[in-house]
């Protein structure tokens, strides 16, 4: 059975978040949480919270064993952008965009799901 958890509007750009999500894609939940604990990236903490939330959803809502779960898919999607301007020389402006992202984690306990 596939169970998911979503974290929205995380203040880290999706490009930097994908470095973290690709590191744990396809691993068991316990292994992924251990790896995320020691990753130096800023996105490791929000991703570990979402992975733990997906495991808790599977355990509490569907009575699945959390030790048998693995990460089927983990995606960092683009969210909104805060747009600002910065003054430059000769009366011009430069735009500054602060990017945010959504992280979606899908965990499963069924090995047949891994093929798809």
BAFIGU-817823 format. One record per residue: residue in three letters; chain; y, z negated, x negated of N, C-alpha, C, O, CB in turn. Coordinates in nm, 2 decimals. Atoms other than C-alpha are relative to their C-alpha. Glycine has a CB too. Example, Ala and Ser with C-alpha at 12.3 -4.5 7.8 and 13.67 -1.06 7.14 Angstrom:
BEGIN
+--------+--------+--------+--------+--------+--------+--------+--------+--------+--------+--------+--------+--------+--------+--------+--------+--------+
| residu | chaine |    n.v |    n.w |    n.u |   ca.v |   ca.w |   ca.u |    c.v |    c.w |    c.u |    o.v |    o.w |    o.u |   cb.v |   cb.w |   cb.u |
+--------+--------+--------+--------+--------+--------+--------+--------+--------+--------+--------+--------+--------+--------+--------+--------+--------+
|    ALA |      A |  -0.12 |   0.00 |  -0.09 |  -0.45 |  -0.78 |  -1.23 |   0.12 |   0.00 |  -0.09 |   0.12 |  -0.07 |  -0.19 |   0.00 |  -0.12 |   0.10 |
|    SER |      A |  -0.11 |   0.00 |   0.09 |  -0.11 |  -0.71 |  -1.37 |   0.11 |  -0.08 |   0.08 |   0.22 |  -0.09 |   0.03 |   0.05 |   0.14 |  -0.04 |
+--------+--------+--------+--------+--------+--------+--------+--------+--------+--------+--------+--------+--------+--------+--------+--------+--------+
END
This chain:
BEGIN
+--------+--------+--------+--------+--------+--------+--------+--------+--------+--------+--------+--------+--------+--------+--------+--------+--------+
| residu | chaine |    n.v |    n.w |    n.u |   ca.v |   ca.w |   ca.u |    c.v |    c.w |    c.u |    o.v |    o.w |    o.u |   cb.v |   cb.w |   cb.u |
+--------+--------+--------+--------+--------+--------+--------+--------+--------+--------+--------+--------+--------+--------+--------+--------+--------+
|    UNK |      A |  -0.12 |   0.00 |  -0.08 |   0.00 |   0.00 |   0.00 |   0.12 |   0.00 |  -0.09 |   0.13 |  -0.07 |  -0.19 |   0.00 |  -0.12 |   0.10 |
|    UNK |      A |  -0.13 |  -0.01 |   0.07 |   0.35 |   0.09 |  -0.12 |   0.10 |  -0.09 |   0.06 |   0.12 |  -0.09 |   0.18 |   0.05 |   0.14 |  -0.01 |
|    UNK |      A |  -0.10 |   0.09 |  -0.04 |   0.62 |  -0.17 |  -0.11 |   0.12 |   0.02 |  -0.08 |   0.11 |   0.05 |  -0.20 |  -0.05 |  -0.15 |  -0.01 |
|    UNK |      A |  -0.12 |  -0.03 |   0.08 |   0.98 |  -0.12 |  -0.21 |   0.11 |  -0.11 |   0.01 |   0.11 |  -0.20 |   0.10 |   0.06 |   0.13 |   0.04 |
|    UNK |      A |  -0.12 |   0.09 |   0.00 |   1.30 |  -0.32 |  -0.30 |   0.11 |   0.09 |  -0.05 |   0.09 |   0.17 |  -0.14 |  -0.03 |  -0.13 |  -0.08 |
|    UNK |      A |  -0.12 |  -0.08 |   0.04 |   1.65 |  -0.18 |  -0.34 |   0.11 |  -0.10 |  -0.04 |   0.14 |  -0.19 |   0.03 |   0.04 |   0.10 |   0.11 |
|    UNK |      A |  -0.12 |   0.07 |   0.04 |   1.95 |  -0.32 |  -0.53 |   0.11 |   0.10 |   0.00 |   0.10 |   0.20 |  -0.06 |  -0.02 |  -0.07 |  -0.14 |
|    UNK |      A |  -0.10 |  -0.09 |  -0.01 |   2.27 |  -0.16 |  -0.44 |   0.13 |  -0.04 |  -0.07 |   0.15 |  -0.16 |  -0.09 |   0.03 |   0.02 |   0.15 |
|    UNK |      A |  -0.13 |   0.02 |   0.06 |   2.61 |  -0.12 |  -0.61 |   0.00 |  -0.09 |  -0.12 |   0.07 |  -0.19 |  -0.13 |   0.09 |  -0.06 |   0.10 |
|    UNK |      A |   0.01 |   0.07 |   0.12 |   2.51 |  -0.25 |  -0.95 |   0.11 |   0.06 |  -0.09 |   0.12 |   0.18 |  -0.10 |  -0.14 |   0.00 |  -0.07 |
|    UNK |      A |  -0.11 |  -0.05 |   0.08 |   2.81 |  -0.22 |  -1.19 |  -0.03 |   0.05 |  -0.13 |   0.04 |   0.03 |  -0.23 |   0.10 |  -0.11 |  -0.01 |
|    UNK |      A |   0.04 |  -0.06 |   0.12 |   2.63 |  -0.03 |  -1.46 |  -0.02 |   0.15 |   0.03 |  -0.08 |   0.18 |   0.13 |  -0.13 |  -0.07 |  -0.06 |
|    UNK |      A |   0.01 |  -0.14 |  -0.03 |   2.64 |   0.35 |  -1.49 |  -0.15 |   0.04 |   0.01 |  -0.23 |  -0.02 |  -0.06 |   0.06 |   0.08 |  -0.11 |
|    UNK |      A |   0.14 |  -0.04 |  -0.01 |   2.32 |   0.52 |  -1.38 |  -0.07 |   0.06 |  -0.12 |  -0.19 |   0.04 |  -0.14 |  -0.01 |   0.10 |   0.11 |
|    UNK |      A |   0.05 |  -0.06 |   0.12 |   2.28 |   0.70 |  -1.71 |  -0.06 |  -0.12 |  -0.09 |  -0.16 |  -0.10 |  -0.16 |   0.10 |   0.08 |  -0.08 |
|    UNK |      A |   0.05 |   0.11 |   0.08 |   2.25 |   0.36 |  -1.89 |  -0.11 |  -0.07 |   0.06 |  -0.20 |  -0.13 |   0.00 |   0.12 |  -0.09 |  -0.03 |
|    UNK |      A |   0.11 |   0.07 |  -0.07 |   2.03 |   0.21 |  -1.62 |  -0.13 |   0.08 |  -0.01 |  -0.23 |   0.02 |  -0.01 |   0.04 |  -0.01 |   0.15 |
|    UNK |      A |   0.13 |  -0.08 |   0.01 |   1.78 |   0.50 |  -1.65 |  -0.07 |  -0.03 |  -0.14 |  -0.19 |  -0.01 |  -0.14 |   0.04 |   0.15 |   0.01 |
|    UNK |      A |   0.06 |   0.04 |   0.12 |   1.72 |   0.39 |  -2.01 |  -0.09 |  -0.12 |   0.02 |  -0.20 |  -0.12 |  -0.04 |   0.10 |  -0.03 |  -0.11 |
|    UNK |      A |   0.08 |   0.12 |  -0.03 |   1.59 |   0.06 |  -1.88 |  -0.12 |   0.04 |   0.10 |  -0.23 |   0.00 |   0.08 |   0.08 |  -0.11 |   0.06 |
|    UNK |      A |   0.10 |  -0.03 |  -0.10 |   1.40 |   0.20 |  -1.58 |  -0.11 |   0.09 |  -0.05 |  -0.23 |   0.07 |  -0.02 |   0.06 |   0.07 |   0.12 |
|    UNK |      A |   0.10 |  -0.08 |   0.06 |   1.22 |   0.46 |  -1.79 |  -0.09 |  -0.08 |  -0.09 |  -0.21 |  -0.04 |  -0.11 |   0.06 |   0.12 |  -0.07 |
|    UNK |      A |   0.08 |   0.08 |   0.09 |   1.10 |   0.19 |  -2.02 |  -0.12 |  -0.07 |   0.08 |  -0.22 |  -0.11 |   0.02 |   0.08 |  -0.10 |  -0.07 |
|    UNK |      A |   0.10 |   0.08 |  -0.07 |   0.90 |   0.01 |  -1.74 |  -0.07 |   0.08 |   0.11 |  -0.15 |   0.03 |   0.18 |   0.07 |  -0.12 |   0.06 |
|    UNK |      A |   0.06 |  -0.08 |  -0.11 |   0.80 |   0.30 |  -1.51 |  -0.15 |   0.01 |  -0.03 |  -0.19 |   0.05 |  -0.14 |   0.06 |   0.14 |   0.00 |
|    UNK |      A |   0.15 |  -0.01 |   0.01 |   0.42 |   0.30 |  -1.45 |  -0.07 |  -0.12 |  -0.05 |  -0.19 |  -0.12 |  -0.06 |  -0.03 |   0.11 |  -0.09 |
|    UNK |      A |   0.06 |   0.12 |   0.06 |   0.36 |  -0.05 |  -1.60 |  -0.04 |  -0.09 |   0.12 |   0.01 |  -0.08 |   0.23 |   0.09 |  -0.07 |  -0.10 |
|    UNK |      A |   0.02 |   0.11 |  -0.10 |   0.21 |  -0.35 |  -1.42 |   0.12 |  -0.09 |   0.01 |   0.20 |  -0.09 |  -0.08 |  -0.13 |  -0.08 |  -0.05 |
|    UNK |      A |  -0.13 |   0.08 |  -0.03 |   0.47 |  -0.58 |  -1.27 |   0.01 |  -0.11 |  -0.10 |   0.12 |  -0.14 |  -0.15 |  -0.01 |  -0.06 |   0.14 |
|    UNK |      A |  -0.01 |   0.11 |   0.10 |   0.38 |  -0.87 |  -1.51 |   0.04 |   0.05 |  -0.13 |   0.13 |  -0.01 |  -0.20 |  -0.14 |  -0.07 |  -0.01 |
|    UNK |      A |  -0.04 |  -0.05 |   0.12 |   0.41 |  -0.65 |  -1.81 |   0.14 |   0.05 |   0.00 |   0.22 |   0.03 |  -0.10 |  -0.09 |   0.12 |  -0.04 |
|    UNK |      A |  -0.13 |  -0.05 |  -0.01 |   0.73 |  -0.49 |  -1.69 |   0.10 |  -0.12 |  -0.01 |   0.21 |  -0.11 |  -0.07 |   0.02 |   0.07 |   0.13 |
|    UNK |      A |  -0.09 |   0.12 |   0.00 |   0.89 |  -0.84 |  -1.63 |   0.01 |  -0.05 |  -0.14 |   0.12 |  -0.10 |  -0.19 |  -0.04 |  -0.10 |   0.10 |
|    UNK |      A |   0.00 |   0.05 |   0.13 |   0.79 |  -0.94 |  -1.98 |   0.08 |   0.09 |  -0.10 |   0.15 |   0.04 |  -0.18 |  -0.15 |  -0.01 |  -0.06 |
|    UNK |      A |  -0.08 |  -0.10 |   0.08 |   0.94 |  -0.63 |  -2.14 |   0.15 |  -0.01 |   0.03 |   0.23 |  -0.02 |  -0.06 |  -0.05 |   0.14 |   0.02 |
|    UNK |      A |  -0.14 |   0.01 |  -0.04 |   1.26 |  -0.66 |  -1.94 |   0.07 |  -0.13 |  -0.04 |   0.19 |  -0.13 |  -0.06 |   0.01 |   0.01 |   0.16 |
|    UNK |      A |  -0.05 |   0.13 |   0.05 |   1.30 |  -1.02 |  -2.05 |   0.06 |   0.01 |  -0.14 |   0.16 |  -0.06 |  -0.17 |  -0.10 |  -0.11 |   0.01 |
|    UNK |      A |  -0.04 |  -0.01 |   0.14 |   1.35 |  -0.91 |  -2.41 |   0.08 |   0.13 |  -0.03 |   0.11 |   0.15 |  -0.15 |  -0.12 |  -0.01 |  -0.09 |
|    UNK |      A |  -0.08 |  -0.12 |   0.03 |   1.53 |  -0.58 |  -2.37 |   0.15 |  -0.04 |  -0.02 |   0.20 |  -0.12 |   0.05 |  -0.01 |   0.10 |   0.12 |
|    UNK |      A |  -0.14 |   0.04 |   0.02 |   1.89 |  -0.60 |  -2.51 |   0.10 |   0.07 |   0.09 |   0.21 |   0.03 |   0.09 |   0.03 |   0.03 |  -0.14 |
|    UNK |      A |  -0.09 |  -0.07 |  -0.09 |   2.03 |  -0.36 |  -2.25 |   0.06 |  -0.09 |   0.11 |  -0.01 |  -0.18 |   0.16 |  -0.06 |   0.12 |   0.06 |
|    UNK |      A |  -0.06 |   0.08 |  -0.11 |   2.27 |  -0.50 |  -1.99 |  -0.07 |   0.03 |   0.14 |  -0.07 |  -0.06 |   0.22 |   0.15 |   0.03 |   0.02 |
|    UNK |      A |   0.07 |  -0.04 |  -0.13 |   2.07 |  -0.32 |  -1.71 |  -0.14 |  -0.07 |   0.01 |  -0.20 |  -0.06 |   0.12 |  -0.02 |   0.14 |   0.01 |
|    UNK |      A |   0.14 |   0.06 |  -0.01 |   1.75 |  -0.52 |  -1.79 |   0.00 |  -0.11 |   0.10 |  -0.10 |  -0.13 |   0.17 |  -0.04 |  -0.05 |  -0.14 |
|    UNK |      A |   0.00 |   0.11 |  -0.09 |   1.85 |  -0.82 |  -1.59 |   0.00 |   0.04 |   0.15 |  -0.09 |  -0.01 |   0.22 |   0.12 |  -0.09 |  -0.02 |
|    UNK |      A |   0.01 |  -0.05 |  -0.14 |   1.93 |  -0.64 |  -1.26 |  -0.13 |   0.07 |   0.03 |  -0.18 |   0.05 |   0.14 |   0.11 |   0.09 |   0.03 |
|    UNK |      A |   0.12 |  -0.07 |  -0.03 |   1.62 |  -0.43 |  -1.29 |  -0.12 |  -0.10 |   0.01 |  -0.21 |  -0.09 |   0.09 |  -0.04 |   0.10 |  -0.12 |
|    UNK |      A |   0.10 |   0.10 |  -0.01 |   1.40 |  -0.74 |  -1.35 |   0.01 |  -0.07 |   0.13 |  -0.09 |  -0.11 |   0.19 |   0.01 |  -0.10 |  -0.12 |
|    UNK |      A |  -0.02 |   0.07 |  -0.13 |   1.55 |  -0.90 |  -1.04 |  -0.06 |   0.09 |   0.11 |  -0.13 |   0.04 |   0.21 |   0.15 |  -0.03 |   0.03 |
|    UNK |      A |   0.05 |  -0.09 |  -0.10 |   1.46 |  -0.59 |  -0.83 |  -0.15 |   0.01 |  -0.01 |  -0.22 |   0.02 |   0.10 |   0.06 |   0.14 |  -0.01 |
|    UNK |      A |   0.14 |   0.00 |   0.01 |   1.11 |  -0.57 |  -0.97 |  -0.07 |  -0.12 |   0.05 |  -0.17 |  -0.12 |   0.12 |  -0.04 |   0.03 |  -0.15 |
|    UNK |      A |   0.05 |   0.12 |  -0.05 |   1.05 |  -0.93 |  -0.90 |   0.01 |  -0.01 |   0.16 |  -0.07 |  -0.07 |   0.22 |   0.07 |  -0.12 |  -0.06 |
|    UNK |      A |  -0.02 |   0.00 |  -0.14 |   1.19 |  -0.88 |  -0.55 |  -0.11 |   0.09 |   0.07 |  -0.16 |   0.05 |   0.18 |   0.14 |   0.05 |   0.04 |
|    UNK |      A |   0.10 |  -0.09 |  -0.06 |   0.95 |  -0.59 |  -0.48 |  -0.14 |  -0.07 |   0.00 |  -0.21 |  -0.06 |   0.09 |  -0.01 |   0.13 |  -0.08 |
|    UNK |      A |   0.12 |   0.07 |   0.01 |   0.66 |  -0.80 |  -0.60 |  -0.01 |  -0.12 |   0.10 |  -0.11 |  -0.14 |   0.16 |  -0.02 |  -0.06 |  -0.14 |
|    UNK |      A |  -0.01 |   0.11 |  -0.11 |   0.77 |  -1.09 |  -0.37 |  -0.01 |   0.06 |   0.14 |  -0.08 |   0.00 |   0.22 |   0.13 |  -0.08 |  -0.02 |
|    UNK |      A |   0.02 |  -0.07 |  -0.13 |   0.80 |  -0.85 |  -0.08 |  -0.15 |   0.03 |   0.03 |  -0.20 |   0.01 |   0.14 |   0.09 |   0.13 |   0.01 |
|    UNK |      A |   0.14 |  -0.04 |  -0.01 |   0.45 |  -0.73 |  -0.14 |  -0.09 |  -0.12 |   0.03 |  -0.18 |  -0.12 |   0.11 |  -0.06 |   0.07 |  -0.12 |
|    UNK |      A |   0.08 |   0.12 |  -0.01 |   0.31 |  -1.08 |  -0.17 |   0.03 |  -0.07 |   0.14 |  -0.07 |  -0.11 |   0.21 |   0.03 |  -0.10 |  -0.11 |
|    UNK |      A |  -0.03 |   0.08 |  -0.12 |   0.49 |  -1.24 |   0.13 |  -0.01 |   0.08 |   0.13 |  -0.05 |   0.02 |   0.23 |   0.14 |  -0.05 |  -0.01 |
|    UNK |      A |   0.00 |  -0.08 |  -0.13 |   0.51 |  -0.95 |   0.38 |  -0.14 |   0.07 |   0.02 |  -0.17 |   0.09 |   0.14 |   0.11 |   0.10 |  -0.01 |
|    UNK |      A |   0.12 |  -0.07 |  -0.02 |   0.18 |  -0.78 |   0.31 |  -0.12 |  -0.07 |  -0.06 |  -0.23 |  -0.01 |  -0.06 |   0.01 |   0.14 |  -0.06 |
|    UNK |      A |   0.11 |   0.08 |   0.05 |  -0.04 |  -1.05 |   0.15 |  -0.07 |   0.07 |  -0.12 |  -0.20 |   0.07 |  -0.13 |  -0.10 |  -0.04 |   0.11 |
|    UNK |      A |   0.06 |  -0.07 |   0.12 |  -0.10 |  -0.84 |  -0.17 |   0.00 |  -0.09 |  -0.12 |   0.09 |  -0.18 |  -0.13 |   0.08 |   0.13 |  -0.03 |
|    UNK |      A |   0.01 |   0.08 |   0.12 |  -0.20 |  -1.00 |  -0.50 |   0.10 |   0.05 |  -0.10 |   0.10 |   0.17 |  -0.14 |  -0.14 |   0.01 |  -0.06 |
|    UNK |      A |  -0.10 |  -0.05 |   0.09 |   0.10 |  -0.98 |  -0.73 |  -0.05 |   0.03 |  -0.14 |   0.02 |   0.11 |  -0.21 |   0.11 |  -0.11 |  -0.02 |
|    UNK |      A |   0.05 |  -0.04 |   0.13 |  -0.12 |  -0.96 |  -1.04 |  -0.06 |   0.14 |   0.00 |  -0.08 |   0.19 |  -0.11 |  -0.11 |  -0.10 |  -0.04 |
|    UNK |      A |   0.06 |  -0.14 |   0.00 |  -0.27 |  -0.63 |  -0.92 |   0.11 |   0.11 |   0.02 |   0.07 |   0.23 |   0.03 |  -0.10 |   0.00 |   0.12 |
|    UNK |      A |  -0.11 |  -0.10 |  -0.03 |   0.07 |  -0.46 |  -0.86 |   0.04 |   0.07 |  -0.12 |   0.05 |   0.01 |  -0.23 |   0.12 |  -0.07 |   0.07 |
|    UNK |      A |  -0.06 |  -0.07 |   0.11 |   0.21 |  -0.19 |  -1.08 |   0.12 |   0.08 |   0.06 |   0.13 |   0.10 |   0.18 |  -0.10 |   0.10 |  -0.07 |
|    UNK |      A |  -0.12 |  -0.07 |  -0.05 |   0.54 |   0.00 |  -1.06 |  -0.04 |   0.15 |   0.02 |  -0.07 |   0.22 |  -0.08 |   0.12 |  -0.01 |  -0.10 |
|    UNK |      A |   0.03 |  -0.14 |  -0.03 |   0.47 |   0.33 |  -0.89 |   0.11 |   0.09 |  -0.03 |   0.09 |   0.20 |  -0.09 |  -0.04 |   0.01 |   0.15 |
|    UNK |      A |  -0.12 |  -0.08 |   0.03 |   0.82 |   0.46 |  -0.91 |   0.12 |  -0.09 |  -0.01 |   0.13 |  -0.19 |   0.07 |   0.02 |   0.11 |   0.11 |
|    UNK |      A |  -0.13 |   0.08 |   0.01 |   1.16 |   0.32 |  -1.02 |   0.11 |   0.10 |  -0.03 |   0.10 |   0.18 |  -0.12 |  -0.01 |  -0.11 |  -0.11 |
|    UNK |      A |  -0.11 |  -0.10 |   0.00 |   1.48 |   0.52 |  -0.97 |   0.13 |  -0.07 |  -0.01 |   0.16 |  -0.16 |   0.06 |  -0.01 |   0.10 |   0.12 |
|    UNK |      A |  -0.14 |   0.05 |   0.01 |   1.84 |   0.46 |  -1.07 |   0.09 |   0.12 |   0.05 |   0.11 |   0.22 |  -0.02 |   0.05 |  -0.04 |  -0.14 |
|    UNK |      A |  -0.08 |  -0.11 |  -0.07 |   2.06 |   0.67 |  -0.83 |   0.15 |  -0.03 |  -0.02 |   0.19 |  -0.15 |  -0.04 |  -0.03 |   0.02 |   0.14 |
|    UNK |      A |  -0.15 |   0.01 |   0.01 |   2.44 |   0.73 |  -0.84 |   0.05 |  -0.07 |   0.12 |   0.00 |  -0.04 |   0.23 |   0.06 |   0.13 |  -0.03 |
|    UNK |      A |  -0.07 |   0.07 |  -0.11 |   2.66 |   0.51 |  -0.62 |   0.14 |   0.05 |   0.00 |   0.17 |   0.15 |  -0.05 |  -0.02 |  -0.15 |  -0.01 |
|    UNK |      A |  -0.14 |  -0.03 |   0.00 |   3.03 |   0.51 |  -0.57 |   0.07 |  -0.01 |  -0.14 |   0.01 |  -0.07 |  -0.23 |   0.08 |  -0.09 |   0.10 |
|    UNK |      A |  -0.07 |   0.01 |   0.13 |   3.29 |   0.54 |  -0.85 |   0.14 |  -0.05 |   0.03 |   0.20 |  -0.01 |   0.13 |   0.01 |   0.14 |  -0.07 |
|    UNK |      A |  -0.14 |   0.05 |  -0.01 |   3.61 |   0.35 |  -0.89 |   0.09 |   0.09 |  -0.09 |   0.06 |   0.10 |  -0.21 |   0.01 |  -0.15 |  -0.05 |
|    UNK |      A |  -0.08 |  -0.10 |   0.07 |   3.88 |   0.60 |  -1.00 |   0.13 |  -0.07 |  -0.03 |   0.20 |  -0.12 |   0.06 |   0.02 |   0.13 |   0.07 |
|    UNK |      A |  -0.13 |   0.05 |   0.05 |   4.18 |   0.48 |  -1.21 |   0.06 |   0.10 |  -0.08 |   0.00 |   0.20 |  -0.13 |  -0.02 |  -0.14 |  -0.07 |
|    UNK |      A |  -0.07 |  -0.09 |   0.09 |   4.44 |   0.65 |  -1.41 |   0.06 |  -0.08 |  -0.12 |   0.10 |  -0.20 |  -0.10 |   0.11 |   0.08 |   0.07 |
|    UNK |      A |  -0.05 |   0.07 |   0.12 |   4.56 |   0.57 |  -1.76 |   0.11 |   0.09 |  -0.05 |   0.09 |   0.21 |  -0.07 |  -0.11 |  -0.02 |  -0.11 |
|    UNK |      A |  -0.11 |  -0.08 |   0.05 |   4.90 |   0.69 |  -1.88 |  -0.02 |   0.05 |  -0.14 |  -0.07 |  -0.02 |  -0.23 |   0.13 |  -0.08 |   0.00 |
|    UNK |      A |   0.01 |  -0.06 |   0.13 |   4.90 |   0.93 |  -2.18 |   0.13 |   0.05 |  -0.04 |   0.23 |   0.03 |   0.03 |  -0.11 |   0.11 |   0.01 |
|    UNK |      A |  -0.12 |  -0.05 |   0.06 |   5.16 |   1.09 |  -2.39 |   0.06 |   0.12 |   0.08 |  -0.02 |   0.19 |   0.15 |  -0.01 |   0.03 |  -0.15 |
|    UNK |      A |  -0.07 |  -0.11 |  -0.06 |   5.42 |   1.34 |  -2.26 |  -0.02 |   0.00 |   0.16 |  -0.02 |   0.11 |   0.22 |  -0.06 |   0.13 |  -0.05 |
|    UNK |      A |   0.00 |   0.01 |  -0.14 |   5.39 |   1.21 |  -1.90 |  -0.13 |   0.04 |   0.07 |  -0.13 |   0.06 |   0.19 |   0.11 |   0.08 |   0.06 |
|    UNK |      A |   0.13 |  -0.04 |  -0.06 |   5.03 |   1.30 |  -1.85 |  -0.08 |  -0.12 |   0.03 |  -0.05 |  -0.23 |   0.00 |  -0.08 |   0.10 |  -0.10 |
|    UNK |      A |   0.09 |   0.11 |  -0.04 |   4.75 |   1.09 |  -1.71 |  -0.15 |   0.04 |  -0.04 |  -0.18 |   0.16 |  -0.04 |   0.01 |  -0.04 |   0.15 |
|    UNK |      A |   0.14 |  -0.02 |   0.02 |   4.38 |   1.05 |  -1.80 |  -0.07 |  -0.08 |   0.10 |  -0.04 |  -0.20 |   0.13 |  -0.04 |  -0.04 |  -0.15 |
|    UNK |      A |   0.07 |   0.07 |  -0.10 |   4.13 |   0.95 |  -1.53 |  -0.11 |  -0.08 |  -0.06 |  -0.17 |  -0.04 |  -0.16 |  -0.06 |   0.10 |   0.10 |
|    UNK |      A |   0.10 |   0.09 |   0.04 |   3.90 |   0.66 |  -1.58 |  -0.09 |  -0.02 |   0.12 |  -0.04 |  -0.05 |   0.23 |   0.05 |  -0.14 |  -0.05 |
|    UNK |      A |   0.10 |   0.02 |  -0.11 |   3.58 |   0.64 |  -1.36 |  -0.10 |  -0.10 |  -0.04 |  -0.17 |  -0.09 |  -0.14 |  -0.07 |   0.14 |   0.03 |
|    UNK |      A |   0.10 |   0.11 |   0.01 |   3.38 |   0.32 |  -1.33 |  -0.11 |   0.03 |   0.09 |  -0.10 |   0.03 |   0.21 |   0.07 |  -0.14 |   0.03 |
|    UNK |      A |   0.11 |  -0.04 |  -0.08 |   3.04 |   0.42 |  -1.22 |  -0.09 |  -0.11 |   0.04 |  -0.11 |  -0.21 |  -0.04 |  -0.09 |   0.11 |  -0.08 |
|    UNK |      A |   0.09 |   0.10 |  -0.05 |   2.80 |   0.21 |  -1.01 |  -0.13 |   0.07 |   0.03 |  -0.14 |   0.20 |   0.04 |   0.06 |  -0.07 |   0.12 |
|    UNK |      A |   0.13 |  -0.06 |  -0.03 |   2.43 |   0.27 |  -0.93 |  -0.08 |  -0.09 |   0.10 |  -0.05 |  -0.20 |   0.12 |  -0.08 |   0.02 |  -0.13 |
|    UNK |      A |   0.10 |   0.06 |  -0.08 |   2.15 |   0.19 |  -0.69 |  -0.13 |   0.00 |  -0.07 |  -0.16 |   0.10 |  -0.14 |  -0.01 |   0.06 |   0.15 |
|    UNK |      A |   0.13 |   0.00 |   0.06 |   1.81 |   0.09 |  -0.82 |  -0.11 |  -0.02 |   0.11 |  -0.10 |  -0.12 |   0.19 |  -0.02 |  -0.11 |  -0.11 |
|    UNK |      A |   0.11 |   0.01 |  -0.10 |   1.50 |   0.15 |  -0.60 |  -0.13 |  -0.02 |  -0.08 |  -0.16 |   0.06 |  -0.17 |  -0.01 |   0.12 |   0.09 |
|    UNK |      A |   0.13 |   0.02 |   0.07 |   1.16 |   0.01 |  -0.71 |  -0.11 |   0.01 |   0.11 |  -0.10 |  -0.05 |   0.22 |  -0.01 |  -0.14 |  -0.07 |
|    UNK |      A |   0.11 |  -0.01 |  -0.09 |   0.83 |   0.10 |  -0.54 |  -0.12 |  -0.05 |  -0.08 |  -0.16 |   0.01 |  -0.18 |  -0.02 |   0.15 |   0.05 |
|    UNK |      A |   0.11 |   0.06 |   0.07 |   0.53 |  -0.11 |  -0.63 |  -0.12 |   0.03 |   0.09 |  -0.11 |   0.05 |   0.21 |   0.01 |  -0.15 |  -0.02 |
|    UNK |      A |   0.12 |  -0.02 |  -0.08 |   0.17 |  -0.05 |  -0.52 |  -0.12 |  -0.07 |  -0.07 |  -0.12 |  -0.10 |  -0.19 |  -0.03 |   0.16 |   0.00 |
|    UNK |      A |   0.13 |   0.06 |   0.05 |  -0.18 |  -0.20 |  -0.56 |  -0.11 |   0.10 |   0.01 |  -0.22 |   0.07 |  -0.04 |  -0.03 |  -0.13 |   0.07 |
|    UNK |      A |   0.11 |  -0.10 |  -0.02 |  -0.38 |   0.11 |  -0.48 |   0.00 |   0.10 |  -0.11 |   0.10 |   0.17 |  -0.13 |   0.02 |   0.07 |   0.14 |
|    UNK |      A |   0.01 |  -0.10 |   0.11 |  -0.49 |   0.33 |  -0.78 |   0.01 |   0.14 |   0.05 |   0.05 |   0.23 |  -0.03 |  -0.12 |  -0.02 |  -0.08 |
|    UNK |      A |  -0.01 |  -0.13 |  -0.05 |  -0.50 |   0.63 |  -0.55 |   0.14 |   0.05 |   0.01 |   0.17 |   0.17 |   0.01 |  -0.07 |   0.01 |   0.14 |
|    UNK |      A |  -0.14 |  -0.04 |  -0.01 |  -0.12 |   0.63 |  -0.52 |   0.05 |   0.05 |  -0.13 |   0.15 |   0.12 |  -0.13 |   0.08 |  -0.12 |   0.05 |
|    UNK |      A |  -0.05 |  -0.04 |   0.13 |  -0.08 |   0.68 |  -0.89 |  -0.01 |   0.15 |  -0.03 |   0.07 |   0.20 |  -0.11 |  -0.08 |  -0.08 |  -0.11 |
|    UNK |      A |   0.02 |  -0.14 |   0.02 |  -0.20 |   1.04 |  -0.87 |   0.11 |   0.08 |   0.05 |   0.14 |   0.19 |   0.01 |  -0.13 |   0.05 |   0.06 |
|    UNK |      A |  -0.11 |  -0.08 |  -0.07 |   0.09 |   1.15 |  -0.64 |   0.13 |  -0.01 |  -0.07 |   0.23 |   0.05 |  -0.03 |   0.01 |  -0.04 |   0.14 |
+--------+--------+--------+--------+--------+--------+--------+--------+--------+--------+--------+--------+--------+--------+--------+--------+--------+
END
